[in-house]
Amino acid sequence: MRFKISLTTRLSLIFSAVMLTVWWLSSFILISTLNGYFDNQDRDFLTGKLQLT
C-alpha cells in the first residue's frame, strides 16, 4: 500500500526547497559581489600608497 502525503506537506516541502535555493543563490551573489568590491578598494588603496613613495 502506498503512503499518500497531504497537500499541505507537499506544498511546504516545495516552498522550503524554493526558499532554500533562492537564499543560497542570493548569498552567493552577495558574497562574490562584496569580495570584488573590497578587492578593488584594497587595490586602489595600495596603488595610492605606492604612488606616495
PyMOL Python script that loads the backbone (N, CA, C, O; Angstrom):
from pymol import cmd

cmd.read_pdbstr("""\
ATOM      1  N   MET A   1       0.844  -1.183   0.000  1.00  0.00           N
ATOM      2  CA  MET A   1       0.000   0.000   0.000  1.00  0.00           C
ATOM      3  C   MET A   1       0.886   1.242   0.000  1.00  0.00           C
ATOM      4  O   MET A   1       1.878   1.317   0.726  1.00  0.00           O
ATOM      5  N   ARG A   2       0.520   2.189  -0.806  1.00  0.00           N
ATOM      6  CA  ARG A   2       1.309   3.402  -0.961  1.00  0.00           C
ATOM      7  C   ARG A   2       0.837   4.466   0.019  1.00  0.00           C
ATOM      8  O   ARG A   2      -0.360   4.704   0.181  1.00  0.00           O
ATOM      9  N   PHE A   3       1.824   5.108   0.676  1.00  0.00           N
ATOM     10  CA  PHE A   3       1.510   6.157   1.643  1.00  0.00           C
ATOM     11  C   PHE A   3       1.343   7.483   0.909  1.00  0.00           C
ATOM     12  O   PHE A   3       2.224   7.885   0.148  1.00  0.00           O
ATOM     13  N   LYS A   4       0.219   8.167   1.132  1.00  0.00           N
ATOM     14  CA  LYS A   4      -0.039   9.438   0.465  1.00  0.00           C
ATOM     15  C   LYS A   4       0.313  10.596   1.387  1.00  0.00           C
ATOM     16  O   LYS A   4      -0.088  10.642   2.550  1.00  0.00           O
ATOM     17  N   ILE A   5       1.077  11.529   0.828  1.00  0.00           N
ATOM     18  CA  ILE A   5       1.466  12.725   1.575  1.00  0.00           C
ATOM     19  C   ILE A   5       0.404  13.796   1.324  1.00  0.00           C
ATOM     20  O   ILE A   5      -0.064  13.964   0.198  1.00  0.00           O
ATOM     21  N   SER A   6       0.036  14.508   2.366  1.00  0.00           N
ATOM     22  CA  SER A   6      -1.022  15.512   2.233  1.00  0.00           C
ATOM     23  C   SER A   6      -0.553  16.685   1.373  1.00  0.00           C
ATOM     24  O   SER A   6       0.644  16.907   1.184  1.00  0.00           O
ATOM     25  N   LEU A   7      -1.515  17.413   0.868  1.00  0.00           N
ATOM     26  CA  LEU A   7      -1.234  18.568   0.019  1.00  0.00           C
ATOM     27  C   LEU A   7      -0.443  19.621   0.780  1.00  0.00           C
ATOM     28  O   LEU A   7       0.473  20.226   0.222  1.00  0.00           O
ATOM     29  N   THR A   8      -0.777  19.848   2.034  1.00  0.00           N
ATOM     30  CA  THR A   8      -0.074  20.837   2.850  1.00  0.00           C
ATOM     31  C   THR A   8       1.394  20.469   3.012  1.00  0.00           C
ATOM     32  O   THR A   8       2.265  21.335   2.935  1.00  0.00           O
ATOM     33  N   THR A   9       1.668  19.201   3.234  1.00  0.00           N
ATOM     34  CA  THR A   9       3.050  18.752   3.387  1.00  0.00           C
ATOM     35  C   THR A   9       3.820  18.918   2.084  1.00  0.00           C
ATOM     36  O   THR A   9       4.964  19.372   2.094  1.00  0.00           O
ATOM     37  N   ARG A  10       3.210  18.557   0.975  1.00  0.00           N
ATOM     38  CA  ARG A  10       3.875  18.702  -0.326  1.00  0.00           C
ATOM     39  C   ARG A  10       4.162  20.162  -0.639  1.00  0.00           C
ATOM     40  O   ARG A  10       5.256  20.499  -1.092  1.00  0.00           O
ATOM     41  N   LEU A  11       3.184  21.030  -0.400  1.00  0.00           N
ATOM     42  CA  LEU A  11       3.394  22.452  -0.657  1.00  0.00           C
ATOM     43  C   LEU A  11       4.462  23.033   0.264  1.00  0.00           C
ATOM     44  O   LEU A  11       5.255  23.874  -0.159  1.00  0.00           O
ATOM     45  N   SER A  12       4.485  22.595   1.504  1.00  0.00           N
ATOM     46  CA  SER A  12       5.506  23.067   2.441  1.00  0.00           C
ATOM     47  C   SER A  12       6.898  22.639   1.995  1.00  0.00           C
ATOM     48  O   SER A  12       7.843  23.423   2.078  1.00  0.00           O
ATOM     49  N   LEU A  13       7.032  21.413   1.528  1.00  0.00           N
ATOM     50  CA  LEU A  13       8.327  20.932   1.048  1.00  0.00           C
ATOM     51  C   LEU A  13       8.788  21.686  -0.197  1.00  0.00           C
ATOM     52  O   LEU A  13       9.962  22.038  -0.316  1.00  0.00           O
ATOM     53  N   ILE A  14       7.867  21.932  -1.116  1.00  0.00           N
ATOM     54  CA  ILE A  14       8.208  22.689  -2.325  1.00  0.00           C
ATOM     55  C   ILE A  14       8.606  24.113  -1.957  1.00  0.00           C
ATOM     56  O   ILE A  14       9.606  24.626  -2.460  1.00  0.00           O
ATOM     57  N   PHE A  15       7.841  24.748  -1.095  1.00  0.00           N
ATOM     58  CA  PHE A  15       8.144  26.111  -0.667  1.00  0.00           C
ATOM     59  C   PHE A  15       9.503  26.172   0.018  1.00  0.00           C
ATOM     60  O   PHE A  15      10.284  27.088  -0.236  1.00  0.00           O
ATOM     61  N   SER A  16       9.791  25.209   0.881  1.00  0.00           N
ATOM     62  CA  SER A  16      11.078  25.180   1.580  1.00  0.00           C
ATOM     63  C   SER A  16      12.227  25.005   0.602  1.00  0.00           C
ATOM     64  O   SER A  16      13.260  25.661   0.736  1.00  0.00           O
ATOM     65  N   ALA A  17      12.061  24.138  -0.370  1.00  0.00           N
ATOM     66  CA  ALA A  17      13.116  23.914  -1.361  1.00  0.00           C
ATOM     67  C   ALA A  17      13.363  25.164  -2.199  1.00  0.00           C
ATOM     68  O   ALA A  17      14.511  25.516  -2.470  1.00  0.00           O
ATOM     69  N   VAL A  18      12.297  25.828  -2.606  1.00  0.00           N
ATOM     70  CA  VAL A  18      12.444  27.052  -3.402  1.00  0.00           C
ATOM     71  C   VAL A  18      13.097  28.155  -2.576  1.00  0.00           C
ATOM     72  O   VAL A  18      13.988  28.849  -3.066  1.00  0.00           O
ATOM     73  N   MET A  19      12.669  28.321  -1.342  1.00  0.00           N
ATOM     74  CA  MET A  19      13.249  29.362  -0.490  1.00  0.00           C
ATOM     75  C   MET A  19      14.724  29.092  -0.204  1.00  0.00           C
ATOM     76  O   MET A  19      15.529  30.023  -0.184  1.00  0.00           O
ATOM     77  N   LEU A  20      15.080  27.846   0.014  1.00  0.00           N
ATOM     78  CA  LEU A  20      16.475  27.492   0.255  1.00  0.00           C
ATOM     79  C   LEU A  20      17.327  27.782  -0.973  1.00  0.00           C
ATOM     80  O   LEU A  20      18.448  28.275  -0.847  1.00  0.00           O
ATOM     81  N   THR A  21      16.809  27.483  -2.151  1.00  0.00           N
ATOM     82  CA  THR A  21      17.537  27.760  -3.389  1.00  0.00           C
ATOM     83  C   THR A  21      17.717  29.256  -3.595  1.00  0.00           C
ATOM     84  O   THR A  21      18.808  29.702  -3.948  1.00  0.00           O
ATOM     85  N   VAL A  22      16.677  30.027  -3.385  1.00  0.00           N
ATOM     86  CA  VAL A  22      16.763  31.483  -3.534  1.00  0.00           C
ATOM     87  C   VAL A  22      17.742  32.062  -2.526  1.00  0.00           C
ATOM     88  O   VAL A  22      18.542  32.930  -2.873  1.00  0.00           O
ATOM     89  N   TRP A  23      17.693  31.601  -1.294  1.00  0.00           N
ATOM     90  CA  TRP A  23      18.616  32.084  -0.262  1.00  0.00           C
ATOM     91  C   TRP A  23      20.051  31.754  -0.628  1.00  0.00           C
ATOM     92  O   TRP A  23      20.931  32.603  -0.488  1.00  0.00           O
ATOM     93  N   TRP A  24      20.306  30.542  -1.092  1.00  0.00           N
ATOM     94  CA  TRP A  24      21.660  30.131  -1.445  1.00  0.00           C
ATOM     95  C   TRP A  24      22.193  30.954  -2.612  1.00  0.00           C
ATOM     96  O   TRP A  24      23.335  31.411  -2.574  1.00  0.00           O
ATOM     97  N   LEU A  25      21.378  31.147  -3.651  1.00  0.00           N
ATOM     98  CA  LEU A  25      21.821  31.925  -4.808  1.00  0.00           C
ATOM     99  C   LEU A  25      22.067  33.386  -4.451  1.00  0.00           C
ATOM    100  O   LEU A  25      23.062  33.968  -4.883  1.00  0.00           O
ATOM    101  N   SER A  26      21.175  33.982  -3.668  1.00  0.00           N
ATOM    102  CA  SER A  26      21.357  35.389  -3.308  1.00  0.00           C
ATOM    103  C   SER A  26      22.565  35.577  -2.404  1.00  0.00           C
ATOM    104  O   SER A  26      23.271  36.577  -2.531  1.00  0.00           O
ATOM    105  N   SER A  27      22.820  34.651  -1.503  1.00  0.00           N
ATOM    106  CA  SER A  27      24.001  34.784  -0.648  1.00  0.00           C
ATOM    107  C   SER A  27      25.274  34.597  -1.462  1.00  0.00           C
ATOM    108  O   SER A  27      26.266  35.280  -1.206  1.00  0.00           O
ATOM    109  N   PHE A  28      25.275  33.693  -2.433  1.00  0.00           N
ATOM    110  CA  PHE A  28      26.444  33.504  -3.291  1.00  0.00           C
ATOM    111  C   PHE A  28      26.727  34.767  -4.099  1.00  0.00           C
ATOM    112  O   PHE A  28      27.877  35.195  -4.203  1.00  0.00           O
ATOM    113  N   ILE A  29      25.685  35.363  -4.671  1.00  0.00           N
ATOM    114  CA  ILE A  29      25.854  36.588  -5.460  1.00  0.00           C
ATOM    115  C   ILE A  29      26.336  37.726  -4.577  1.00  0.00           C
ATOM    116  O   ILE A  29      27.228  38.475  -4.975  1.00  0.00           O
ATOM    117  N   LEU A  30      25.772  37.870  -3.400  1.00  0.00           N
ATOM    118  CA  LEU A  30      26.169  38.943  -2.487  1.00  0.00           C
ATOM    119  C   LEU A  30      27.618  38.788  -2.045  1.00  0.00           C
ATOM    120  O   LEU A  30      28.363  39.768  -2.033  1.00  0.00           O
ATOM    121  N   ILE A  31      28.028  37.590  -1.684  1.00  0.00           N
ATOM    122  CA  ILE A  31      29.396  37.366  -1.224  1.00  0.00           C
ATOM    123  C   ILE A  31      30.392  37.641  -2.346  1.00  0.00           C
ATOM    124  O   ILE A  31      31.412  38.289  -2.111  1.00  0.00           O
ATOM    125  N   SER A  32      30.124  37.168  -3.546  1.00  0.00           N
ATOM    126  CA  SER A  32      31.066  37.401  -4.640  1.00  0.00           C
ATOM    127  C   SER A  32      31.110  38.873  -5.041  1.00  0.00           C
ATOM    128  O   SER A  32      32.173  39.376  -5.405  1.00  0.00           O
ATOM    129  N   THR A  33      29.987  39.566  -4.981  1.00  0.00           N
ATOM    130  CA  THR A  33      29.975  40.995  -5.295  1.00  0.00           C
ATOM    131  C   THR A  33      30.750  41.789  -4.255  1.00  0.00           C
ATOM    132  O   THR A  33      31.548  42.657  -4.608  1.00  0.00           O
ATOM    133  N   LEU A  34      30.529  41.504  -2.989  1.00  0.00           N
ATOM    134  CA  LEU A  34      31.264  42.206  -1.934  1.00  0.00           C
ATOM    135  C   LEU A  34      32.754  41.901  -1.979  1.00  0.00           C
ATOM    136  O   LEU A  34      33.574  42.783  -1.722  1.00  0.00           O
ATOM    137  N   ASN A  35      33.109  40.680  -2.298  1.00  0.00           N
ATOM    138  CA  ASN A  35      34.513  40.313  -2.405  1.00  0.00           C
ATOM    139  C   ASN A  35      35.199  41.117  -3.513  1.00  0.00           C
ATOM    140  O   ASN A  35      36.307  41.618  -3.319  1.00  0.00           O
ATOM    141  N   GLY A  36      34.552  41.241  -4.661  1.00  0.00           N
ATOM    142  CA  GLY A  36      35.101  42.045  -5.753  1.00  0.00           C
ATOM    143  C   GLY A  36      35.209  43.512  -5.383  1.00  0.00           C
ATOM    144  O   GLY A  36      36.190  44.170  -5.727  1.00  0.00           O
ATOM    145  N   TYR A  37      34.220  44.024  -4.692  1.00  0.00           N
ATOM    146  CA  TYR A  37      34.228  45.429  -4.277  1.00  0.00           C
ATOM    147  C   TYR A  37      35.398  45.716  -3.339  1.00  0.00           C
ATOM    148  O   TYR A  37      36.123  46.693  -3.527  1.00  0.00           O
ATOM    149  N   PHE A  38      35.580  44.871  -2.334  1.00  0.00           N
ATOM    150  CA  PHE A  38      36.662  45.100  -1.382  1.00  0.00           C
ATOM    151  C   PHE A  38      38.027  44.840  -2.006  1.00  0.00           C
ATOM    152  O   PHE A  38      39.006  45.472  -1.609  1.00  0.00           O
ATOM    153  N   ASP A  39      38.121  43.933  -2.966  1.00  0.00           N
ATOM    154  CA  ASP A  39      39.381  43.743  -3.689  1.00  0.00           C
ATOM    155  C   ASP A  39      39.762  45.011  -4.444  1.00  0.00           C
ATOM    156  O   ASP A  39      40.925  45.414  -4.443  1.00  0.00           O
ATOM    157  N   ASN A  40      38.783  45.640  -5.089  1.00  0.00           N
ATOM    158  CA  ASN A  40      39.051  46.892  -5.805  1.00  0.00           C
ATOM    159  C   ASN A  40      39.464  47.997  -4.845  1.00  0.00           C
ATOM    160  O   ASN A  40      40.379  48.764  -5.146  1.00  0.00           O
ATOM    161  N   GLN A  41      38.812  48.091  -3.709  1.00  0.00           N
ATOM    162  CA  GLN A  41      39.185  49.114  -2.733  1.00  0.00           C
ATOM    163  C   GLN A  41      40.595  48.893  -2.213  1.00  0.00           C
ATOM    164  O   GLN A  41      41.362  49.848  -2.092  1.00  0.00           O
ATOM    165  N   ASP A  42      40.946  47.664  -1.906  1.00  0.00           N
ATOM    166  CA  ASP A  42      42.296  47.361  -1.434  1.00  0.00           C
ATOM    167  C   ASP A  42      43.333  47.681  -2.506  1.00  0.00           C
ATOM    168  O   ASP A  42      44.384  48.244  -2.200  1.00  0.00           O
ATOM    169  N   ARG A  43      43.048  47.330  -3.753  1.00  0.00           N
ATOM    170  CA  ARG A  43      43.968  47.605  -4.851  1.00  0.00           C
ATOM    171  C   ARG A  43      44.168  49.110  -5.017  1.00  0.00           C
ATOM    172  O   ARG A  43      45.300  49.565  -5.184  1.00  0.00           O
ATOM    173  N   ASP A  44      43.090  49.884  -4.973  1.00  0.00           N
ATOM    174  CA  ASP A  44      43.199  51.338  -5.100  1.00  0.00           C
ATOM    175  C   ASP A  44      43.977  51.930  -3.935  1.00  0.00           C
ATOM    176  O   ASP A  44      44.787  52.836  -4.133  1.00  0.00           O
ATOM    177  N   PHE A  45      43.747  51.438  -2.738  1.00  0.00           N
ATOM    178  CA  PHE A  45      44.450  51.931  -1.556  1.00  0.00           C
ATOM    179  C   PHE A  45      45.947  51.654  -1.663  1.00  0.00           C
ATOM    180  O   PHE A  45      46.767  52.532  -1.394  1.00  0.00           O
ATOM    181  N   LEU A  46      46.298  50.441  -2.054  1.00  0.00           N
ATOM    182  CA  LEU A  46      47.715  50.091  -2.178  1.00  0.00           C
ATOM    183  C   LEU A  46      48.383  50.839  -3.327  1.00  0.00           C
ATOM    184  O   LEU A  46      49.553  51.206  -3.222  1.00  0.00           O
ATOM    185  N   THR A  47      47.663  51.068  -4.416  1.00  0.00           N
ATOM    186  CA  THR A  47      48.213  51.846  -5.527  1.00  0.00           C
ATOM    187  C   THR A  47      48.491  53.277  -5.084  1.00  0.00           C
ATOM    188  O   THR A  47      49.517  53.849  -5.451  1.00  0.00           O
ATOM    189  N   GLY A  48      47.593  53.856  -4.304  1.00  0.00           N
ATOM    190  CA  GLY A  48      47.804  55.203  -3.776  1.00  0.00           C
ATOM    191  C   GLY A  48      49.008  55.264  -2.853  1.00  0.00           C
ATOM    192  O   GLY A  48      49.774  56.227  -2.898  1.00  0.00           O
ATOM    193  N   LYS A  49      49.182  54.255  -2.021  1.00  0.00           N
ATOM    194  CA  LYS A  49      50.344  54.208  -1.123  1.00  0.00           C
ATOM    195  C   LYS A  49      51.639  54.086  -1.918  1.00  0.00           C
ATOM    196  O   LYS A  49      52.643  54.709  -1.573  1.00  0.00           O
ATOM    197  N   LEU A  50      51.618  53.286  -2.984  1.00  0.00           N
ATOM    198  CA  LEU A  50      52.823  53.123  -3.802  1.00  0.00           C
ATOM    199  C   LEU A  50      53.172  54.410  -4.538  1.00  0.00           C
ATOM    200  O   LEU A  50      54.352  54.709  -4.725  1.00  0.00           O
ATOM    201  N   GLN A  51      52.180  55.169  -4.956  1.00  0.00           N
ATOM    202  CA  GLN A  51      52.436  56.419  -5.660  1.00  0.00           C
ATOM    203  C   GLN A  51      53.009  57.473  -4.722  1.00  0.00           C
ATOM    204  O   GLN A  51      53.741  58.357  -5.165  1.00  0.00           O
ATOM    205  N   LEU A  52      52.690  57.394  -3.438  1.00  0.00           N
ATOM    206  CA  LEU A  52      53.231  58.348  -2.472  1.00  0.00           C
ATOM    207  C   LEU A  52      54.708  58.107  -2.202  1.00  0.00           C
ATOM    208  O   LEU A  52      55.440  59.043  -1.880  1.00  0.00           O
ATOM    209  N   THR A  53      55.153  56.867  -2.327  1.00  0.00           N
ATOM    210  CA  THR A  53      56.559  56.571  -2.026  1.00  0.00           C
ATOM    211  C   THR A  53      57.465  56.766  -3.198  1.00  0.00           C
ATOM    212  O   THR A  53      58.672  56.554  -3.087  1.00  0.00           O
TER     213      THR A  53
END
""", "prot")
cmd.dss("prot")
cmd.show_as("cartoon", "prot")
cmd.util.cbc("prot")
cmd.orient("prot")
